[in-house]
């Protein structure tokens, strides 16, 4: 037996969680929402709609679009998006470790 | 913004969580799976199927059926079911409190 869980941030609906975290992390790395979505097996339109929904619920912009230029534009995280990503990453890591510890305490097995 | 989460125990699939905990708690109180299911707006057949699935995944019996008699039978929790219910209840309570504390620590708001 092991513990299983889903955690997310809520603000009038799902506002941030593991999926968005992973998507932003990949945009940050590739400077491309296209590329990030592709890597996660997600359509670009779905990724774009997700970002817009999150921005609405969070109340701030996550992505800046760079248009034109030799590279054909790209996406860059706003400083708020980087902040949220870092905050969420630390929160998620601590939550995971602590939940496993609490599970072991009560059920006496390693998850 | 607030934290949201779902926690459950897994053993080849969902083996126990908030729904089953509530169902068992009500069977324990009413001595009737019929009554417990009704209180939760669940059909008896769904409740019965749920219990059988959990028993299979957990590897032990949760309910003893008492048949016949003046009261027309009823359901009683096994000692293993009572033990699991108590264990899960404590685990769940500690997990909830701790997750809220970790959220506040990282996001600085009361959930």
Backbone of each chain as ProteinMPNN parsed JSONL, in Angstrom:
{"seq_chain_A": "XXXXXXXXXXXXXXXXXXXXXXXXXXXXXXXXXXXXXXXXXXXXXXXXXXXXXXXXXXXXXXXXXXXXXXXXXXXXXXXXXXXXXXXXXXXXXXXXXXXXXXXXXXXXXXX", "coords_chain_A": {"N_chain_A": [[0.849, -1.2, 0.0], [0.476, 2.232, -0.764], [0.867, 5.822, -0.588], [-1.103, 8.11, -2.445], [-1.636, 11.11, -4.295], [-3.0, 14.281, -5.321], [-2.13, 17.598, -5.83], [-2.99, 20.998, -5.988], [-3.15, 24.527, -6.82], [-5.78, 26.688, -6.07], [-7.932, 29.117, -7.411], [-10.728, 30.344, -7.908], [-11.151, 28.008, -9.397], [-8.927, 25.538, -10.892], [-5.751, 26.812, -10.594], [-3.022, 26.505, -10.668], [-0.655, 23.852, -10.974], [0.947, 20.611, -11.082], [1.069, 20.024, -13.869], [0.914, 22.607, -15.28], [3.219, 23.671, -14.057], [5.254, 22.058, -15.091], [4.967, 22.659, -17.789], [5.59, 25.444, -17.869], [8.215, 25.298, -16.962], [9.419, 24.061, -19.111], [8.971, 25.919, -21.135], [10.549, 27.947, -20.188], [13.034, 26.854, -20.564], [13.18, 26.256, -23.305], [12.345, 28.549, -24.534], [10.006, 28.603, -25.962], [6.632, 28.124, -26.489], [5.424, 26.436, -28.242], [7.37, 24.391, -28.546], [7.565, 23.493, -25.894], [4.956, 22.532, -25.429], [4.855, 20.529, -27.355], [6.834, 18.774, -26.407], [5.514, 17.803, -24.211], [3.5, 16.346, -25.286], [1.223, 17.734, -25.903], [-1.257, 19.658, -27.579], [-0.582, 22.724, -29.344], [-2.624, 24.618, -29.264], [-4.118, 23.79, -27.078], [-2.266, 24.136, -25.024], [-1.901, 26.886, -25.158], [-4.474, 27.805, -24.552], [-4.66, 26.818, -21.972], [-2.669, 28.319, -20.646], [-3.781, 30.893, -20.897], [-6.135, 30.58, -19.367], [-5.05, 30.052, -16.842], [-3.688, 32.462, -16.385], [-5.823, 34.198, -16.175], [-7.077, 33.254, -13.848], [-5.018, 33.51, -11.981], [-4.461, 36.168, -12.073], [-2.369, 37.521, -13.186], [0.055, 37.994, -15.859], [1.645, 35.315, -17.556], [3.244, 34.63, -19.737], [5.375, 36.264, -22.089], [5.179, 37.264, -25.404], [7.534, 37.092, -27.923], [7.761, 38.531, -30.943], [8.465, 38.004, -34.439], [11.695, 38.698, -35.956], [14.852, 36.985, -36.5], [14.711, 34.405, -35.43], [12.08, 33.895, -35.53], [10.4, 34.669, -33.483], [9.052, 33.811, -30.195], [8.539, 32.534, -26.842], [8.588, 33.913, -23.572], [9.034, 33.684, -20.079], [7.302, 35.725, -17.719], [8.469, 37.796, -14.974], [6.852, 37.341, -12.811], [5.833, 34.822, -13.41], [8.124, 33.265, -13.269], [8.711, 33.593, -10.579], [6.438, 32.393, -9.383], [6.728, 29.785, -10.298], [9.095, 29.001, -9.036], [8.353, 29.247, -6.354], [6.224, 27.418, -6.243], [7.542, 25.059, -6.921], [9.23, 24.643, -4.691], [7.331, 24.473, -2.649], [5.885, 22.201, -3.514], [7.799, 20.206, -3.386], [8.394, 20.104, -0.66], [5.881, 19.429, 0.315], [5.511, 16.878, -0.788], [7.607, 15.334, 0.416], [6.876, 15.583, 3.113], [4.282, 14.478, 3.197], [4.832, 11.811, 2.628], [6.321, 11.141, 4.856], [4.384, 11.453, 6.881], [2.599, 9.493, 6.074], [4.144, 7.156, 6.429], [4.45, 7.288, 9.173], [1.862, 6.759, 10.087], [1.062, 4.452, 8.756], [3.21, 2.858, 8.7], [4.808, 1.911, 6.611], [7.109, 2.085, 3.885], [6.482, 4.351, 1.305]], "CA_chain_A": [[0.0, 0.0, 0.0], [1.245, 3.466, -0.808], [0.058, 7.045, -0.628], [-1.236, 8.779, -3.741], [-2.275, 12.411, -4.076], [-2.898, 15.367, -6.292], [-2.162, 18.901, -5.169], [-2.984, 22.125, -6.911], [-3.56, 25.812, -6.262], [-7.114, 27.03, -6.535], [-8.391, 30.492, -7.342], [-11.896, 30.225, -8.795], [-10.848, 26.891, -10.285], [-7.512, 25.165, -10.844], [-4.95, 27.967, -11.011], [-1.646, 26.061, -10.904], [-0.394, 22.515, -10.463], [2.11, 19.936, -11.656], [1.076, 20.154, -15.332], [1.369, 23.959, -15.619], [4.602, 23.831, -13.587], [6.106, 21.379, -16.068], [4.871, 23.427, -19.039], [6.377, 26.682, -17.708], [9.616, 24.901, -16.848], [9.899, 23.766, -20.464], [9.002, 27.185, -21.887], [11.71, 28.66, -19.66], [14.215, 26.192, -21.11], [13.203, 26.266, -24.777], [11.854, 29.856, -25.006], [8.987, 28.339, -26.981], [5.452, 27.401, -26.014], [5.272, 25.361, -29.224], [8.307, 23.333, -28.208], [7.198, 22.973, -24.569], [3.729, 21.752, -25.6], [5.223, 19.341, -28.125], [7.559, 17.859, -25.516], [4.576, 17.196, -23.266], [2.454, 15.655, -26.023], [0.024, 18.571, -25.805], [-1.377, 20.502, -28.76], [-0.253, 24.122, -29.069], [-3.843, 25.358, -28.914], [-4.484, 23.407, -25.716], [-1.292, 24.779, -24.139], [-2.197, 28.316, -25.192], [-5.721, 27.998, -23.806], [-4.333, 26.562, -20.561], [-1.944, 29.494, -20.151], [-4.742, 32.011, -20.77], [-7.019, 30.283, -18.238], [-4.268, 30.236, -15.61], [-3.437, 33.9, -16.227], [-7.079, 34.794, -15.708], [-7.314, 32.859, -12.449], [-3.93, 34.002, -11.127], [-4.515, 37.624, -12.064], [-1.188, 38.133, -13.802], [0.494, 37.406, -17.126], [2.711, 34.319, -17.39], [4.134, 34.586, -20.903], [5.549, 37.394, -23.006], [5.453, 36.777, -26.757], [8.468, 37.872, -28.73], [7.373, 38.243, -32.332], [9.379, 38.353, -35.527], [13.129, 38.467, -35.777], [15.419, 35.861, -37.253], [14.295, 33.122, -34.864], [10.632, 33.746, -35.686], [9.696, 34.918, -32.223], [9.182, 32.826, -29.126], [7.862, 32.88, -25.598], [9.473, 34.113, -22.437], [8.261, 33.806, -18.846], [7.377, 36.993, -16.993], [9.127, 37.604, -13.677], [5.842, 36.746, -11.925], [5.754, 33.398, -13.728], [9.337, 32.639, -12.718], [8.523, 33.59, -9.124], [5.434, 31.383, -9.041], [7.321, 28.485, -10.591], [10.057, 28.689, -7.976], [7.566, 29.08, -5.138], [5.467, 26.174, -6.349], [8.508, 23.959, -6.901], [9.663, 24.418, -3.303], [6.139, 24.029, -1.928], [5.547, 20.854, -3.968], [8.828, 19.292, -2.898], [8.209, 19.946, 0.783], [4.608, 18.713, 0.51], [5.741, 15.472, -1.123], [8.411, 14.711, 1.473], [6.128, 15.554, 4.373], [3.179, 13.513, 3.075], [5.4, 10.463, 2.732], [6.678, 10.949, 6.271], [3.139, 11.267, 7.646], [2.077, 8.175, 5.7], [4.966, 6.14, 7.118], [4.149, 7.382, 10.608], [0.549, 6.184, 10.4], [0.863, 3.136, 8.155], [4.401, 2.063, 8.993], [5.474, 1.326, 5.45], [7.714, 3.045, 2.976], [5.586, 4.464, 0.136]], "C_chain_A": [[0.882, 1.247, 0.0], [0.304, 4.667, -0.842], [0.02, 7.576, -2.059], [-1.949, 10.102, -3.5], [-2.114, 13.318, -5.28], [-2.992, 16.66, -5.513], [-2.222, 19.979, -6.23], [-3.352, 23.412, -6.179], [-4.886, 26.187, -6.882], [-7.382, 28.522, -6.364], [-9.518, 30.601, -8.353], [-11.691, 29.137, -9.838], [-9.363, 26.578, -10.186], [-6.672, 26.305, -11.401], [-3.49, 27.607, -11.271], [-1.451, 24.683, -10.298], [0.793, 21.912, -11.192], [2.208, 20.098, -13.178], [1.563, 21.527, -15.773], [2.823, 24.213, -15.203], [5.565, 23.258, -14.624], [6.124, 22.154, -17.397], [5.721, 24.705, -18.959], [7.876, 26.368, -17.663], [10.21, 24.68, -18.251], [9.92, 25.016, -21.358], [10.258, 27.964, -21.488], [12.998, 28.149, -20.308], [14.321, 26.385, -22.616], [12.852, 27.628, -25.366], [10.768, 29.69, -26.065], [7.828, 27.549, -26.384], [5.156, 26.234, -26.95], [6.091, 24.14, -28.805], [7.914, 22.664, -26.887], [5.966, 22.07, -24.676], [4.05, 20.439, -26.312], [5.909, 18.302, -27.23], [6.627, 17.143, -24.541], [3.417, 16.47, -23.963], [1.128, 16.399, -26.007], [-0.057, 19.415, -27.076], [-1.059, 21.946, -28.378], [-1.486, 24.883, -28.615], [-4.29, 25.029, -27.485], [-3.566, 24.108, -24.704], [-1.588, 26.283, -24.027], [-3.453, 28.629, -24.381], [-5.493, 27.805, -22.304], [-3.667, 27.784, -19.942], [-2.909, 30.671, -19.938], [-5.671, 31.83, -19.578], [-6.295, 30.526, -16.907], [-4.036, 31.72, -15.337], [-4.669, 34.607, -15.671], [-7.307, 34.502, -14.229], [-6.26, 33.416, -11.502], [-3.962, 35.531, -11.021], [-3.237, 38.283, -12.549], [-0.754, 37.348, -15.038], [1.668, 36.456, -16.885], [3.734, 34.378, -18.524], [4.171, 35.907, -21.66], [5.862, 36.796, -24.368], [6.488, 37.683, -27.398], [8.152, 37.533, -30.176], [8.461, 38.665, -33.302], [10.83, 38.061, -35.214], [13.569, 37.214, -36.517], [14.894, 34.521, -36.761], [12.785, 32.903, -34.967], [9.869, 33.889, -34.401], [9.885, 33.818, -31.208], [8.467, 33.307, -27.886], [8.864, 32.963, -24.455], [8.601, 34.248, -21.192], [8.381, 35.215, -18.278], [8.059, 36.727, -15.65], [8.143, 36.998, -12.668], [5.744, 35.239, -12.156], [6.958, 32.66, -13.148], [9.218, 32.527, -11.197], [7.567, 32.494, -8.689], [6.002, 29.98, -9.218], [8.276, 28.071, -9.477], [9.347, 28.401, -6.652], [6.874, 27.715, -5.141], [6.394, 24.964, -6.265], [8.943, 23.613, -5.482], [8.515, 23.874, -2.458], [5.851, 22.557, -2.231], [6.515, 19.822, -3.413], [8.655, 19.038, -1.403], [6.938, 19.154, 1.073], [4.802, 17.217, 0.264], [6.496, 14.745, -0.008], [7.614, 14.536, 2.756], [4.989, 14.543, 4.327], [3.693, 12.077, 3.206], [5.779, 10.138, 4.171], [5.432, 10.679, 7.112], [2.525, 9.896, 7.325], [2.827, 7.068, 6.447], [4.644, 6.108, 8.607], [2.865, 6.629, 10.943], [0.365, 4.768, 9.861], [2.118, 2.264, 8.205], [5.073, 1.4, 7.814], [6.078, 2.44, 4.615], [6.851, 3.122, 1.721], [6.314, 4.128, -1.158]], "O_chain_A": [[1.905, 1.3, 0.683], [-0.894, 4.534, -1.093], [1.009, 7.493, -2.788], [-2.779, 10.203, -2.596], [-1.231, 13.147, -6.121], [-3.84, 16.8, -4.631], [-1.565, 19.872, -7.265], [-3.816, 23.371, -5.039], [-5.089, 26.021, -8.085], [-7.099, 29.107, -5.318], [-9.286, 30.913, -9.521], [-12.013, 29.318, -11.013], [-8.623, 27.267, -9.483], [-6.858, 26.717, -12.546], [-2.795, 28.312, -12.004], [-2.006, 24.374, -9.244], [1.555, 22.624, -11.845], [3.3, 20.286, -13.714], [2.513, 21.625, -16.55], [3.567, 24.888, -15.914], [6.558, 23.889, -14.986], [7.166, 22.282, -18.04], [6.482, 25.005, -19.879], [8.691, 27.08, -18.249], [11.347, 25.062, -18.529], [10.781, 25.15, -22.228], [10.935, 28.557, -22.328], [13.926, 28.915, -20.565], [15.402, 26.644, -23.146], [13.036, 27.849, -26.563], [10.626, 30.528, -26.956], [8.011, 26.456, -25.847], [4.698, 25.177, -26.515], [5.582, 23.022, -28.72], [7.926, 21.439, -26.77], [5.928, 20.986, -24.095], [3.575, 19.375, -25.918], [5.602, 17.111, -27.29], [6.906, 16.028, -24.1], [2.469, 16.033, -23.309], [0.057, 15.797, -26.086], [0.973, 19.845, -27.595], [-1.243, 22.344, -27.228], [-1.415, 25.696, -27.693], [-4.783, 25.902, -26.771], [-4.02, 24.604, -23.673], [-1.53, 26.864, -22.943], [-3.488, 29.596, -23.619], [-6.054, 28.525, -21.479], [-4.045, 28.231, -18.859], [-2.849, 31.355, -18.916], [-5.967, 32.785, -18.861], [-6.846, 31.119, -15.98], [-4.171, 32.18, -14.203], [-4.572, 35.489, -14.817], [-7.682, 35.385, -13.458], [-6.562, 33.755, -10.358], [-3.546, 36.107, -10.015], [-3.042, 39.481, -12.343], [-1.144, 36.196, -15.234], [2.571, 36.758, -16.106], [4.932, 34.199, -18.305], [3.152, 36.573, -21.845], [6.716, 35.917, -24.478], [6.331, 38.904, -27.411], [8.263, 36.378, -30.587], [9.263, 39.557, -33.024], [11.147, 37.276, -34.32], [12.754, 36.485, -37.082], [14.657, 33.609, -37.553], [12.27, 31.866, -34.549], [8.803, 33.296, -34.238], [10.779, 32.983, -31.346], [7.857, 34.376, -27.888], [9.832, 32.207, -24.379], [7.538, 34.865, -21.248], [9.447, 35.827, -18.351], [8.208, 35.576, -15.24], [8.54, 36.241, -11.782], [5.59, 34.47, -11.207], [6.822, 31.564, -12.605], [9.575, 31.509, -10.606], [7.844, 31.754, -7.746], [5.78, 29.099, -8.387], [8.261, 26.924, -9.031], [9.682, 27.459, -5.933], [6.938, 26.965, -4.167], [6.07, 23.967, -5.619], [9.017, 22.441, -5.113], [8.69, 22.95, -1.665], [5.603, 21.766, -1.321], [6.124, 18.721, -3.024], [8.756, 17.902, -0.94], [6.917, 18.31, 1.969], [4.307, 16.39, 1.029], [6.078, 13.682, 0.451], [7.665, 13.489, 3.401], [4.751, 13.829, 5.302], [3.046, 11.235, 3.829], [5.587, 9.018, 4.644], [5.429, 9.782, 7.955], [1.994, 9.226, 8.211], [2.218, 6.164, 7.02], [4.573, 5.042, 9.219], [2.79, 5.944, 11.963], [-0.388, 3.975, 10.427], [2.1, 1.098, 7.81], [5.822, 0.438, 7.982], [5.618, 3.581, 4.638], [6.52, 2.093, 1.132], [5.715, 4.171, -2.233]]}, "seq_chain_B": "XXXXXXXXXXXXXXXXXXXXXXXXXXXXXXXXXXXXXXXXXXXXXXXXXXXXXXXXXXXXXXXXXXXXXXXXXXXXXXXXXXXXXXXXXXXXXXXXXXXXXXXXXXXXXXX", "coords_chain_B": {"N_chain_B": [[-5.981, 32.887, -3.313], [-5.789, 29.413, -2.755], [-4.889, 26.236, -1.252], [-5.534, 23.091, -2.778], [-6.408, 19.651, -2.753], [-6.229, 16.082, -3.257], [-6.195, 13.072, -1.553], [-5.298, 9.674, -1.364], [-5.205, 6.121, -0.614], [-3.274, 3.746, -2.256], [-3.342, 0.602, -3.807], [-2.725, -1.362, -6.132], [-4.541, 0.238, -7.541], [-7.13, 2.602, -6.534], [-7.458, 2.261, -3.133], [-8.368, 3.165, -0.699], [-9.922, 6.073, 0.644], [-11.233, 9.413, 1.125], [-14.015, 9.128, 0.504], [-14.684, 6.28, 0.853], [-13.927, 6.215, 3.568], [-15.845, 7.857, 4.768], [-18.133, 6.429, 4.136], [-17.732, 3.98, 5.531], [-17.672, 4.983, 8.126], [-20.285, 5.756, 8.44], [-21.611, 3.323, 8.159], [-20.701, 2.08, 10.427], [-21.987, 3.563, 12.319], [-24.712, 3.324, 11.736], [-25.095, 0.64, 11.385], [-25.756, -0.39, 8.956], [-25.401, -0.882, 5.556], [-27.094, -0.137, 3.557], [-28.416, 2.11, 4.69], [-26.223, 3.799, 5.151], [-25.281, 4.21, 2.536], [-27.514, 5.464, 1.427], [-27.594, 7.837, 2.948], [-25.416, 9.087, 1.864], [-26.188, 9.644, -0.671], [-25.809, 7.633, -2.5], [-26.214, 4.776, -4.576], [-27.326, 1.577, -3.389], [-26.228, -0.634, -4.695], [-23.979, 0.442, -5.875], [-22.498, 1.176, -3.643], [-22.092, -1.31, -2.502], [-20.577, -2.584, -4.48], [-18.351, -0.933, -4.432], [-17.332, -1.456, -1.855], [-16.636, -4.174, -2.172], [-14.647, -3.973, -4.132], [-12.704, -2.458, -2.772], [-12.093, -4.234, -0.684], [-10.896, -6.277, -2.101], [-8.608, -4.981, -3.078], [-7.378, -4.175, -0.716], [-6.992, -6.539, 0.591], [-8.305, -7.635, 2.72], [-11.363, -8.321, 4.581], [-14.015, -5.979, 4.894], [-16.663, -5.646, 5.748], [-19.06, -7.374, 7.746], [-21.836, -9.332, 7.142], [-24.885, -9.423, 8.76], [-27.43, -11.61, 8.748], [-31.03, -12.0, 8.494], [-33.222, -12.348, 11.391], [-35.022, -10.249, 13.717], [-34.577, -7.573, 13.037], [-34.045, -7.726, 10.418], [-31.459, -8.179, 9.537], [-28.219, -6.712, 8.735], [-25.243, -4.612, 8.562], [-21.895, -4.896, 9.711], [-18.824, -3.528, 10.773], [-15.662, -5.098, 10.255], [-12.946, -5.91, 12.522], [-10.595, -5.208, 11.324], [-11.443, -3.297, 9.496], [-12.333, -1.278, 11.198], [-9.911, -0.634, 12.394], [-8.434, 0.31, 10.156], [-9.986, 2.515, 9.452], [-9.67, 4.179, 11.68], [-6.894, 4.594, 11.61], [-6.619, 5.809, 9.088], [-8.181, 8.095, 9.479], [-6.675, 9.551, 11.375], [-4.293, 9.887, 9.977], [-5.204, 11.383, 7.769], [-6.11, 13.734, 8.963], [-3.766, 14.787, 10.051], [-2.295, 15.102, 7.708], [-3.812, 17.048, 6.36], [-3.641, 19.331, 8.08], [-0.864, 19.74, 8.037], [-0.319, 20.187, 5.31], [-1.634, 22.601, 4.905], [-0.121, 24.253, 6.545], [2.382, 24.127, 5.247], [1.687, 25.269, 2.823], [1.026, 27.897, 3.636], [3.524, 28.684, 4.532], [4.994, 28.83, 2.146], [3.443, 30.386, 0.44], [2.393, 32.337, 1.931], [-0.24, 32.936, 2.716], [-3.382, 32.486, 4.322], [-5.066, 29.466, 3.9]], "CA_chain_B": [[-5.456, 31.583, -3.723], [-5.743, 28.438, -1.665], [-4.416, 24.917, -1.643], [-6.554, 22.06, -2.961], [-5.71, 18.369, -2.909], [-6.915, 14.811, -3.036], [-5.255, 12.059, -1.06], [-5.893, 8.347, -1.199], [-4.273, 5.014, -0.492], [-3.257, 2.976, -3.496], [-2.821, -0.759, -3.803], [-3.256, -1.792, -7.441], [-5.715, 1.083, -7.776], [-7.576, 3.293, -5.328], [-7.815, 1.264, -2.123], [-9.073, 3.83, 0.403], [-9.841, 7.525, 0.589], [-12.264, 10.133, 1.891], [-15.348, 8.566, 0.253], [-14.805, 5.045, 1.617], [-13.844, 6.531, 4.999], [-17.159, 8.378, 5.155], [-19.093, 5.324, 4.019], [-17.508, 3.065, 6.664], [-18.05, 5.705, 9.338], [-21.753, 5.736, 8.523], [-22.019, 1.932, 8.415], [-20.355, 1.856, 11.835], [-22.973, 4.285, 13.137], [-26.089, 2.87, 11.466], [-25.089, -0.827, 11.225], [-26.479, -0.698, 7.723], [-24.801, -0.347, 4.332], [-28.228, 0.519, 2.898], [-28.613, 3.408, 5.323], [-25.014, 4.596, 4.919], [-25.271, 4.6, 1.123], [-28.621, 6.41, 1.266], [-27.177, 9.12, 3.538], [-24.416, 9.714, 1.0], [-26.75, 9.811, -2.009], [-25.189, 6.612, -3.347], [-27.086, 3.603, -4.665], [-26.836, 0.439, -2.594], [-25.388, -1.498, -5.534], [-22.692, 1.117, -6.055], [-21.797, 1.071, -2.355], [-21.7, -2.711, -2.332], [-19.5, -2.83, -5.432], [-17.193, -0.196, -3.917], [-16.789, -2.223, -0.724], [-15.997, -5.39, -2.69], [-13.41, -3.565, -4.818], [-11.732, -2.079, -1.74], [-11.685, -5.464, 0.018], [-9.975, -6.984, -2.985], [-7.328, -4.261, -3.142], [-6.783, -4.122, 0.621], [-6.639, -7.897, 0.979], [-9.074, -8.107, 3.875], [-12.8, -8.056, 4.55], [-14.402, -4.76, 5.623], [-18.01, -5.746, 6.321], [-19.695, -8.659, 8.042], [-23.278, -9.235, 6.966], [-25.73, -10.177, 9.696], [-28.682, -11.852, 8.0], [-32.233, -12.432, 9.21], [-33.517, -11.776, 12.705], [-36.145, -9.3, 13.747], [-34.222, -6.304, 12.394], [-33.813, -7.947, 8.994], [-30.028, -8.194, 9.245], [-27.506, -5.437, 8.788], [-23.808, -4.731, 8.293], [-21.033, -4.53, 10.823], [-17.424, -3.441, 10.34], [-14.697, -6.035, 10.848], [-11.964, -5.188, 13.349], [-9.612, -4.627, 10.381], [-12.049, -2.09, 8.925], [-12.298, -0.25, 12.254], [-8.503, -0.233, 12.511], [-8.07, 1.114, 8.984], [-10.741, 3.766, 9.552], [-9.018, 5.015, 12.701], [-5.571, 4.933, 11.069], [-6.802, 6.758, 7.99], [-8.696, 9.333, 10.05], [-5.55, 10.279, 11.995], [-3.383, 10.238, 8.877], [-5.857, 12.413, 6.961], [-6.159, 14.962, 9.754], [-2.402, 15.327, 10.13], [-1.923, 15.528, 6.356], [-4.514, 18.302, 6.075], [-3.03, 20.417, 8.858], [0.509, 19.968, 7.594], [-0.34, 20.784, 3.969], [-2.003, 24.014, 5.044], [1.043, 24.937, 7.116], [3.406, 24.233, 4.194], [1.178, 26.26, 1.866], [1.204, 29.233, 4.24], [4.963, 28.96, 4.582], [5.508, 29.173, 0.815], [2.622, 31.372, -0.27], [2.142, 33.432, 2.872], [-1.641, 33.285, 2.909], [-4.175, 31.466, 5.004], [-5.875, 28.802, 2.88]], "C_chain_B": [[-5.422, 30.656, -2.518], [-5.236, 27.099, -2.183], [-5.608, 23.984, -1.803], [-5.822, 20.743, -3.178], [-6.668, 17.206, -2.734], [-5.863, 13.825, -2.581], [-5.98, 10.722, -1.012], [-4.8, 7.301, -1.02], [-4.39, 4.167, -1.752], [-2.668, 1.591, -3.264], [-3.419, -1.432, -5.035], [-4.533, -1.04, -7.803], [-6.114, 1.754, -6.467], [-8.07, 2.277, -4.298], [-8.543, 1.872, -0.93], [-8.879, 5.335, 0.286], [-10.988, 8.134, 1.366], [-13.67, 9.543, 1.724], [-15.569, 7.271, 1.034], [-14.764, 5.274, 3.132], [-15.208, 6.978, 5.521], [-18.213, 7.258, 5.132], [-18.954, 4.366, 5.22], [-17.958, 3.707, 7.975], [-19.571, 5.632, 9.54], [-22.293, 4.323, 8.736], [-21.807, 1.625, 9.898], [-21.433, 2.448, 12.749], [-24.375, 3.674, 12.987], [-26.223, 1.349, 11.428], [-25.817, -1.245, 9.958], [-25.791, -0.05, 6.519], [-25.869, 0.384, 3.509], [-28.361, 1.967, 3.38], [-27.427, 4.336, 5.024], [-24.975, 5.112, 3.48], [-26.335, 5.67, 0.874], [-28.225, 7.803, 1.776], [-26.186, 9.858, 2.638], [-24.917, 9.912, -0.433], [-26.19, 8.823, -3.009], [-26.149, 5.421, -3.42], [-26.469, 2.462, -3.86], [-25.883, -0.415, -3.421], [-24.012, -0.87, -5.752], [-21.844, 0.994, -4.781], [-21.26, -0.34, -2.149], [-20.514, -3.054, -3.237], [-18.206, -2.144, -4.961], [-16.516, -0.98, -2.793], [-16.046, -3.471, -1.214], [-14.665, -5.071, -3.373], [-12.323, -3.222, -3.798], [-11.206, -3.318, -1.023], [-10.655, -6.23, -0.794], [-8.597, -6.322, -2.979], [-6.607, -4.248, -1.801], [-6.324, -5.505, 1.077], [-7.296, -8.347, 2.272], [-10.525, -7.641, 3.792], [-13.131, -6.828, 5.408], [-15.727, -4.934, 6.37], [-18.419, -7.183, 6.586], [-21.19, -8.439, 7.865], [-23.954, -10.036, 8.069], [-27.068, -10.376, 8.991], [-29.807, -12.275, 8.936], [-32.418, -11.745, 10.556], [-34.601, -10.729, 12.585], [-35.859, -8.021, 12.957], [-33.94, -6.477, 10.9], [-32.349, -7.844, 8.608], [-29.414, -6.815, 9.305], [-26.037, -5.674, 8.528], [-23.001, -4.233, 9.485], [-19.597, -4.479, 10.311], [-16.604, -4.549, 10.999], [-13.707, -5.221, 11.682], [-10.893, -4.542, 12.453], [-10.151, -3.323, 9.791], [-12.021, -0.952, 9.94], [-10.88, 0.28, 12.423], [-8.086, 0.692, 11.378], [-8.721, 2.495, 9.055], [-10.064, 4.723, 10.542], [-7.655, 5.508, 12.222], [-5.7, 6.029, 10.009], [-7.264, 8.118, 8.51], [-7.575, 10.197, 10.636], [-4.577, 10.777, 10.927], [-3.917, 11.446, 8.097], [-5.846, 13.771, 7.654], [-4.774, 15.612, 9.813], [-1.949, 15.842, 8.763], [-2.552, 16.88, 6.041], [-3.862, 19.497, 6.781], [-1.65, 20.774, 8.335], [0.55, 20.622, 6.218], [-0.699, 22.268, 4.034], [-0.844, 24.837, 5.597], [2.121, 25.158, 6.044], [2.971, 25.266, 3.146], [1.403, 27.685, 2.38], [2.666, 29.639, 4.232], [5.463, 29.455, 3.218], [4.726, 30.272, 0.104], [2.112, 32.483, 0.645], [0.698, 33.854, 3.038], [-2.338, 32.153, 3.644], [-5.087, 30.807, 3.977], [-7.375, 28.839, 3.206]], "O_chain_B": [[-5.072, 31.062, -1.41], [-5.166, 26.865, -3.389], [-6.579, 24.075, -1.051], [-4.724, 20.732, -3.734], [-7.747, 17.327, -2.153], [-4.775, 13.749, -3.152], [-7.156, 10.663, -0.654], [-3.62, 7.569, -1.249], [-5.49, 3.911, -2.241], [-1.635, 1.435, -2.613], [-4.505, -2.006, -4.969], [-5.487, -1.627, -8.311], [-5.511, 1.507, -5.423], [-9.0, 1.518, -4.57], [-9.262, 1.167, -0.222], [-7.817, 5.811, -0.115], [-11.638, 7.461, 2.166], [-14.429, 9.467, 2.69], [-16.532, 7.166, 1.794], [-15.476, 4.61, 3.885], [-15.662, 6.533, 6.575], [-19.069, 7.174, 6.013], [-19.95, 3.995, 5.841], [-18.554, 3.047, 8.826], [-20.062, 5.47, 10.657], [-23.307, 4.137, 9.409], [-22.643, 0.984, 10.535], [-21.742, 1.901, 13.808], [-25.117, 3.528, 13.959], [-27.337, 0.824, 11.438], [-26.417, -2.318, 9.897], [-25.621, 1.168, 6.468], [-25.587, 1.388, 2.854], [-28.412, 2.907, 2.587], [-27.611, 5.506, 4.688], [-24.679, 6.28, 3.231], [-26.08, 6.661, 0.191], [-28.488, 8.812, 1.123], [-26.12, 11.087, 2.644], [-24.147, 10.306, -1.309], [-26.099, 9.109, -4.202], [-26.817, 5.098, -2.438], [-25.254, 2.394, -3.678], [-24.854, -0.869, -2.92], [-23.003, -1.573, -5.806], [-20.64, 0.742, -4.839], [-20.136, -0.539, -1.688], [-19.572, -3.725, -2.817], [-17.116, -2.703, -5.078], [-15.296, -1.147, -2.779], [-14.96, -3.783, -0.727], [-13.685, -5.799, -3.217], [-11.173, -3.638, -3.937], [-10.004, -3.434, -0.783], [-9.68, -6.759, -0.259], [-7.567, -6.991, -2.889], [-5.378, -4.304, -1.748], [-5.38, -5.625, 1.857], [-6.88, -9.345, 2.859], [-10.87, -6.718, 3.054], [-12.595, -6.661, 6.504], [-15.893, -4.432, 7.481], [-18.169, -8.083, 5.784], [-21.745, -7.468, 8.381], [-23.625, -11.203, 8.283], [-27.756, -9.405, 8.677], [-29.576, -12.827, 10.012], [-31.838, -10.691, 10.817], [-35.033, -10.374, 11.488], [-36.74, -7.458, 12.307], [-33.635, -5.51, 10.201], [-32.026, -7.466, 7.482], [-29.997, -5.876, 9.846], [-25.621, -6.809, 8.298], [-23.38, -3.281, 10.167], [-19.204, -5.312, 9.495], [-16.829, -4.892, 12.16], [-13.64, -3.998, 11.563], [-10.358, -3.481, 12.772], [-9.403, -2.362, 9.608], [-11.725, 0.192, 9.596], [-10.668, 1.483, 12.574], [-7.464, 1.729, 11.607], [-8.09, 3.51, 8.758], [-9.91, 5.914, 10.271], [-7.303, 6.675, 12.399], [-4.988, 7.033, 10.035], [-6.802, 9.16, 8.046], [-7.531, 11.408, 10.424], [-4.107, 11.914, 10.965], [-3.187, 12.394, 7.807], [-5.61, 14.807, 7.033], [-4.634, 16.824, 9.648], [-1.302, 16.884, 8.667], [-1.881, 17.763, 5.507], [-3.573, 20.524, 6.167], [-1.304, 21.948, 8.203], [1.363, 21.515, 5.981], [-0.134, 23.086, 3.307], [-0.613, 25.969, 5.174], [2.699, 26.241, 5.95], [3.79, 26.039, 2.648], [1.899, 28.553, 1.662], [3.004, 30.791, 3.959], [6.262, 30.389, 3.148], [5.271, 30.997, -0.728], [1.485, 33.441, 0.193], [0.419, 34.98, 3.448], [-1.913, 31.0, 3.58], [-5.806, 31.499, 3.256], [-8.186, 28.32, 2.439]]}, "name": "protein", "num_of_chains": 2, "seq": "XXXXXXXXXXXXXXXXXXXXXXXXXXXXXXXXXXXXXXXXXXXXXXXXXXXXXXXXXXXXXXXXXXXXXXXXXXXXXXXXXXXXXXXXXXXXXXXXXXXXXXXXXXXXXXXXXXXXXXXXXXXXXXXXXXXXXXXXXXXXXXXXXXXXXXXXXXXXXXXXXXXXXXXXXXXXXXXXXXXXXXXXXXXXXXXXXXXXXXXXXXXXXXXXXXXXXXXXXXXXXX"}
